[in-house]
């Protein structure tokens, strides 16, 4: 009885190593464009509102849902020497990012993908987790079997996204109740004790890029008032003070578009994510206010 069971487990595990997922599709897309890319973008799902196809210079977005600054920096460090024409790295820093770690969130399972796909160690340095070596352990047996037998629909969607198809214009929730819920959710992910860890990660990235003569900017992506009116004032102030300290230390400009009045509810898919229209508008602003100043042509 055990032989067929372990054979099935082995087959599923082997199959999953060849089924695309959001992370492997992103890596494959970037690896295919290493010689073209001049701008690299990192951050959480908010960063995915920076649409490369609308930017004036060749760019690639390495942002992922729930991605922490640790993984932003680790991804940049793995690619900075592989992208020969890299001129600018944009760290998209969300309102909660400086006090957030993926390992403390409900989506901590995503850490396994960074290990499998990019070889990035866990934030806590723990290398003996089974999910670092087994997709079944990472995904749960039920999800692993679904993906192994039918493919991963999310991978196809991700691949379309990485081919620069405009973001959805379908509104999910641009209203006060949803915005409050999102702001409270992000606040619940934050731990002030994690601030030094994230500052150290961001400073490592700045130092590395400075050594490579690659420009760096920090950006906070626009949100609707139904989100930003509900964020914690004290934690936001800490964020602003901390970014200023890092910016002053490394000579990095910070562009804060969180409350940018040029954006209307029609520019958002929900209270804190840009839609296709908003992404196009934001790209034009970035081209004029950021990229034209930092990308030498």
Secondary structure, DSSP 4 states (H G I P E B T S, - for coil): -HHHHHHHHHHHHHHHTTS--HHHHHHHHHHTTTTT--EEEE-SGGGGGS-GGGSSS-EEE---TT--HHHHHHHHHHHTTT-TT--EEEEE--TTGGG--GGGSTTGGGHHHIIIII-PPPTT-----GGGT-HHHHH-HHHHHHHHHH--HHHHHHHHHHTTPPPP---SB-SHHHHHHHHHHHHHH--GGGHHHHHHHHHHHHHHHHHTT-EEEEEE----HHHHTTS-HHHHHHHHHHHHHHHHHHT-EEEE-TT-TT--GGGEEETTEE-HHHHHHHHHHHIIIIIHHH---
